[in-house]
């Protein structure tokens, strides 16, 4: 039944999206009409329909690109077109009040480039520039004071803004710090002002120095407004759309977070385990070129589901009492394995980014809970199927989730086995990773063999620092 309904739901979603884009195009053109009517400028039906149709086609093409990149879900679509709407309304206002050179078009690539898919950010920025060109034409309509030179200058400003936005999207990393975003964006905006100044000089036989300065300064002002608006609005968008920007991730890593405090209070053993896993994941992610802040944040919350029944996990059992001694293996397995799903539900209810939620539910994959399987096997006649004694999955889908899987089992195993030499530690980590490979836990993750080697080295190095008092460094002489 689901397979039959799936195509119908897909068609329904596309129809709803098309209707929403038609409405958005009508709103944008309607805003232009409203502002122009203040100046007693009115448009005929052909102009309005053709302009609205062109804006709609640009929005539709942008959505197709987003859908192709896997970002066509409802939340992503609403987020992108909300940013686009804000940017275009700002453009219309600048055109209306005579500040066309100061259009804050860079706001869109700045906010999408640091919080969204790069290719979608590029496509939406191009869409924004194209729609702004349509509005520029509408504002020039029936305006006798507009000269060809003025229109050419505004087109030049759009081109410079297009280049500036493209550079911003490319240069600023998604998880960049606030200082880096500010400095990088500031430098690019200053460069755009210089380019605008020189371009204004090159667009006439007798360059107007004041106009050159006006264009250059206006571009810088427009860029500055974009940067200011970004820092003002990004906290709001982070909460509303669950974005995992560098700023948000840094906040989530703070020990003042209520959920981390609750974990420390209810499950202190799990809390300390998560701190070590976070240190390992952070270093391993850096080693393979992934974002260390995202890895750390995801690792800190990967076992958050254990706050529901902390006493069922050995790291929280301090008085020698183990509730599993009174339960049959099947019940014990359910109590153990449900913490991944419980963690995902808690994080989702708290509005955490989906990347952190995925780590909570994927860090065990569909691995077996070997201890309880063997316990059940010993009290069962015949062969017992392993299927009922595994985590529900899915397997890690990202490199960071694969890293957290390795860091999780490495920390737990090291605490249990307590290797006394670096060689023993390295062998233990290698065997743990090999066992996960044999279980095919990394099949759905893009992590490579070379990257797994780097991860193992990072794990060994970090655990050496944690357990340096009981692990002696004995490989120096052997390697020499």
N, C-alpha and C positions, 0 to 999 in steps of 0.2 A: 504493500500500500504506500509506504514511504517513497519507494522508487518511482511509483506512478505520479505521486504528488510533487516530487522534487522539480520536474520541468515546469509544472504549473506555477509553483512558488517562484521559480526563476523568472518566468514571464511576468508574473505579477509584480515582482520587485523592479524589473526593468520599466514596466509601465508607470509605476509610482515614481521612479526616478526621473523619467522623461517629463511627467507632469510637474514634478517639483522644479526641474530645470526650466521649463516653460514659465512657471510662476516667477522664478528668480530673474529670468531675462526680462519679464514684464515689469518687475519691481525696479530693476536697474534703469530701464528706459523710462519708466514712470517718474523716477527721481530726476532724470534729466529734463523731462517735460515740465515738471513742477518748478525747477529752478529757472528754466528758460521763460516760462510764462510770467515770472516776476518782471522780466525785461520786455514783456509784451511780444515775445517771439513764439509762434505757434507752428506746428508741423502738420503737413498733410498726412493722410492715412497711408499712402505708399511709403513715405519716408519712415513712419513709425513701424510699419509691418516689416519692412526690409531690414531696418536696424535691429528690431527685436529678434527677427529670424537669424540674423548674422550672430548676434550675441548668444542666442540659444545654440546654434551649431558649434560655436567655440566652446561653450560649456559642456556640450554633449561629447565632443572629441576629447576634452580633458577628462571626462568621466570614463570614457572607453580606455584611455591610457591608464588611469587609476585602477580600473578593473583588471586590465592586463597584467599590471604589477602586483595584483593580489591585495589592493587597498580599496576595493569597491564596496566594502561593508558600510552599513548605515552610519556608524559612529564616525568613521574616517571621512565619509562623504559630507556629512554635516559639518565636521570640523573644517575641512578644506574650503567649502563654499561659504562658511561663516567668515573665514579670514578673507576670502576673495570679495565678499560683499562689503566688509569694512573698508578694504583697500579701495574699491571702486567708488564707494560713497565719498571717501576722502578725496579721490581724484576729481569727482564731479564738483565738490565744494571748492577745490582749488581753481578749477576752470571757471566757476561762476564768479568768484571774488577776485579774479584777475591774478592769481598766484600760480599760473600754469607751470612755471619753471620749478616750483617747490613741491611738486606732487610727491607724497610719501610712498611711492611704489615699492621702495625697498623693504617696507614692513612685511610684505607677504613672503618674499624669499628668505628673509631673516627668520621669521617665526616657523615657516615650514621646513627650512633647511636645518634647523636645530631640533626639530621635534617630529619629523615625519620622514617618509621615504624620499630619497634624493631624486630619483627620476620623476616621481610625482611632483616634487617641489619645482623641478625645472619646467615640467609641462604646465603646471598651474601658473608659474611666473610668466611664461610665454602667453598663456591665455589672458592673464591680467593685462599685459602690455597691449595685446591685440584689442581687447575690449576698450581700454583707455584710448586707443587710436580711433575707435568708432565714436566714442563720446567727444573726442576732440573735433571730429568732423561735424557732429551735431551742434556743438557750440559755435562753430564757424558758420553754420547755416543761417542765412538771412542777416548776417552781421556785417554791415557795410564798413565798419571800422577795422575789420580784419584785412590785413595785407598778406600777400603771398609770402613775404619775408617772415612775418610773424608765425604763420602756419609752419613754414620750414624750420624755424627755430624751435617750435614746440615738438615737431617730429624729431628733431635732433636730440632734444631733451629726453624724449621717450626712448630713443636708441641708447643714449648714455645710461638711462635708468635700467634698460634691459641688460646692458653689459654689467652694470654694477650689481644687479640682482643675481645674475648668473655667477659672478665671481663670489658673491657672498654665500650662495648655496654650495659652491664647490669648496671654498676655503674654510668655512666654519664647520667643525666636527659636531656631530649630533650630541655628544656628551662633553662638549667643551665647557670650561669653567666660565663664570661670569666675566672675570677679568679678561680672559682671552677673547670672548665674544665682543666685549667692549672695545678692546684695542684693535682687533682685526677689522671689525665693522667700521670703526672710526677712521682707520687708515684708508680703507677702500672708499669711504665717503669723501674723504679729502682728495683722493686721486680723481674721483668722479667730478669734483668741483673744478679741478685743474683742467681736466679734459673738456668740460663744458665751457670754460673760459677760452681755451684755445680753439675749440670748435666754433664758438661764436665769432672769433676773430677771422676764421677761415671762410665764413659764409657771406662775405661781402667785399666789394672792392675798396670801400672806405669803412673799415671797422669802427663801430661806435664803442669807445672805451667803457662808457657807463653801462651799456647793454652787456658787454663782455663781463664786467664785474657783477652785474645783476644776475646773469645766468649762472656764473660760477658760484656766487654766494647762495643763490636760491637752491641750487643742487645740494650744497652742503647743508643748508637749513632743512630741506626735505629729508635728507638722509639722517640728520640729527633727530628730527621728529620721529622717524621710523624707529631709530634705536631706542628713544625714550618710550615710545608706545610699546615696543617689544618688552622692555623690562617692567613696564606697568601692567601689561595684560597677560604675560606668560604665566604668572602664578594662578590666574583665574582659569586659563585654558588647561593648565596642568590638572587642576582639580575637576573641572567639568568633563574633560575628555580623557582622563587618566593617562596623561602623557608621561613618558619616562625621560625627560630631559636631564642634563647633567645637574641642573639646579635641584630638581625634584629628587634625584637619586642621592645627592649629598644630604638632603634633609632626611631621607629614609634611613641613611646610615648612622644618623645621630642617635646616641644612646638615650636621648630624651623622648624618643618615640614611644607613645603609650603601649603599643603592641610588644615592643622589645622589653619594656619594663614589666609587662604582664608575664612574658615568657621567663624573665629572670626570677620573678616572684613564685610562679607556679611550677616551673620546671628548671631549676638552677643548673642541673647537669646538662640538659639540652641546650640551655643558653650558652654555657661555656664551650660545649661541643660546636655550636654554631659560630662562635667567635673564631675558633681555630679553623673551621672549614672556610670561613670568610677570608681569613688571612691566606690560606692556601689557594683558594679560588682567585683572589685578587692577583697574586703573583703569577699563577698559571695563565690567567687571561692575558696579562701583560706579555708573557712569553710568546703567546701565539697570535698577538696582534688584536685581541678582542678588548672591549672596554673594561678596564679593571673596576671602575666604580659600579657598573651594572652587575658584574660578577660578585662583587662584595655585597651589594644590596640584596641580590637574589639569594646568596648563601646565608645571609643573616636571617632570612625569613623562610628558608627551605623546610625547616622542621616545625613551623609555627603551629601545625595541626596537633602537636603533642601536648599543647596546653589543655586539651580536653580531658585526657586521661594520662597524665604524666607518670603515674606510678607503674604503668605497664611497660616502661622502657628502662633498661638496666642503668643508664647513666643517672637516673633520678631515684634509684633505690639505695637508700643509705642505711636503713635499719636492719638489713638482712632479709626482710620480707619480700617475697616475690609472688604476686597474685597469680602468675601463670601456673604455679604449683597446684592450684586448686581448680584449674580449668582444663578442659580437653583441648588438644592441639588445634582443632578446627576453630574454636572460639578464640584462642590465643592469636591465631593468624589474622582473624578478622579485626581484632583489637589493634594489632600491630600495623596491618596494611592500610587501615582506614585513615591513618594520619595524613596521608598524601592528599586524599580527597577532602578531608576536613580542613587542611591547611589552605587549599585552593578556595574553598567556600569562605573561609574567614577573610582571606586577602581580597577576594572579590567583593565581599560585603563592605570592606573598609575602603574600597575604591583604589586598590593598588594597580600599578601598570600590569598589563597582561604578560610581559616578559618575566616579571617576578612571580606571578601566579603560575606560569608554566613551569618554572623551576620547582615549585612546591609539589606539583603533581607528577613531574617527569623524572625527578632525581633518583628514583629507584627503578624506573622503567617497568618491565614486567618480570623482574628478577624473582627467583624463588626465595622463600623464607626457609632456608635449609634446615635450621635447628628444629623447627616444629614439624617439618616434613619427615625428618629422620625419626623424631619422637613418635609421630603417628605411625610410621612404617614399622617401628619396633612393637607396637601394640596391635598391629593389624595383620591378619593372615593374608597371604598372597601379595600381589603387586599393587601398590597404591599409586594412583595417577598424581603427577606433580601439579596438575593444572589448578587445583583448588588451594594450593599453597604458594601462590605467587601474588605479587602486586598487580594491580589492575592496569598499570601503564597510563599513558603511552610511553614508548621509549623516548629518550632525549632527542629533541628535534633541532637543537642548536648546539654550537660548540660550547657555549657557556653552561648549558644544562648538562652536557657530557662531562665537563670539567667538575661541576658540582657533584655529580655522581661519583667520580673518582675521589675527590676530596673528602666526601662523606664516608665512604668505606675505608679510605686510608686512615683517617683520624680515628675511627672506631676500632679498626684492626690494630693500629699502633698502640692505642690505649689498652687493648686486651692482651696482645702478644708481648709487648714491651721488648723490642729488639735492643740488643746491647751494643751493637756495632753499626757503623754506617753501611757496611756490606750487607748485613742482615736486613737493615731497613730498606735498602735499594732492592734487594731480592723480594722482600715482602710486597713492596709497591708494584714491582714488575709482575708478580704472580697475581695480584689483585686485578690489575688492568687486563692481564691475559685472560683471566677467568670471565671478566665482563665481555671481552671480545669473543670468547667461545660461546657465550650466551647470546651473542649477536646484539648486544645492547646499543652499540654505536652505529648500527646499520642505517638508521634514519637521521643521523647527525652528519653534517658536512666536515667533521673533524677528520684529519688525515693521519697516517701512521707517523709521519715526521712530526706533526703537532702533538701526537700522543707521547712521543719521546720527550719533547720539550715539557709537556705537562708533568711527566713522571719526574724529571729533574727538578722542576719547581716544587713538586710535592715533597721530595726528599729534602731539598734545601730548607723548606719552611719547617718541616717536622724536626729537622736537626736543631733548628733554633728553639723550638718549643720544648724538646726533650733532651737538650744538650747535656744535662747532668747525668743521664743514664746511657747515652749513646756515645761511644768513643770513636774518634775519627781515626780508623785503622787503615784506610786505603792509601794514605799518602806514600808510605814506604813501598807498598805493592805497586803503585802506579809509577814510582820512580824506577 
